[in-house]
Amino acid sequence: MKPNHTPAQIIGSIHEFYNGGEPEEICAELAIDKPCFDTWIRDYGSIANELMELRDENETLRQMFTNLSLVNQSLRNSLDSLTRTDSKILELLIKKRGANNLSYP
C-alpha cells in the first residue's frame, strides 16, 4: 500500500533537502523511493522555494515593523515631553502676563 503524505510533509521534506539533507535519508524517513521524491521536487519544488522566500520576507518585514514601532514610540515620547515642557512655559508666561511682568527669569 502506498503511504499517503500530507502537503506539509512533502513541502517539509523538500525544505529539508534544500537545507542540505540527504535524499536517501529523507526517503527512508518517509518510507518512499527516490523516484517518488524526485517527482515531489519536480512538482512541488517551486512551491517549497516560494514558501521559503515568503518566510524570509515575512521575517524581514517583522523586523522592519519592530524597528519602526520603536522609532514611533521614541518620537511619541519625545513629543509628549516637549508638549509638557511647552505647556509649563506657557503657564509661566500666562502667570507673568497676569502680573504684568513678561521678562524672563
N, C-alpha and C positions, 0 to 999 in steps of 0.2 A: 504494500500500500504506500502511495506517495504521501510524504508528510506535507501538511498544509502550513505555510508560514504566512504570518501577517505582514502587511506592507511595512510596518515599523521594524520587524525583524529583518526584512530584506534590505531596507534602507540602512539599518544599523550595521548589517554585515558589510555593505558596500563602504560605509564610513570607516569601518574597521580596516578594510582593505586599503582605502585611500590614505589612512593614517599609518600604514606600514605593516599591517597584519599579513600573515602568510595565507595564501588562498587554500592550501591544504588543511591548515588548522581550522580555518573558518568553515570549510566544507565538512570537516569531521565534527565540529561543534554542532552544526545544523543538520547533520546526517543527510547531506546532499552530495551529488557527484560534481566534479569540476565543470563539465559541460553545462550543468544547470546553473552553476554560479556565473559562468561566462555569459549565459543568457540574461541573468539578472543584471549584470554590469552593462550589457548592451541595451537592455530595455529600460532599466531604472537608473543607470549611472548619471545621466544628465539631471534627473530629478534630485538625486542624492547630492550632486555637486551644487546645484542651485540652492538646496536647503542649507548646505554648509555655508555658502556665501551669504544667504539671508541671515543666518545666525550670527555670522561675523559682523554684518552690517548692523544688525539689531544691537549687538554689544557696543559697537561704536556709537550708535545713536543714544543708547542708555548713558554712556559716559559723557557724551555731549550734553544731554539733558541734565545730568547731575551737576556738571560744571556750570552750566548756565543758571541752574537753580541756586547754586551757591553764590554766584555773582549777583543775581537778582536779590537774594536775601541780604547780601552785603550792602548793595545800593539802597535798599529799603531802610536798613538800619542807619545808614549814613544820612539819608533824607529825614528820617524821624529825629535823629539827634540835631540836625540843622534846624528843623522846624521847631523843636523845643527851645533851642538857643535863640532863634529869631523871635519866638513868642516872648521870651524873657526880656530881650532887648526892647521889643515893642511895648511891653508892660512898663518897663523902666522909663521909656520916652513919654508914655502917656502920663505917668505919675509926675515926671518933671514938668511936662507942659501944664498940668493942672496947678503946679506950684509956680508957674511962670519962670522956670529955670531950665532951659534946654541945653545948658553947657554939659559937656561930658565930664564924668568924674575924674 
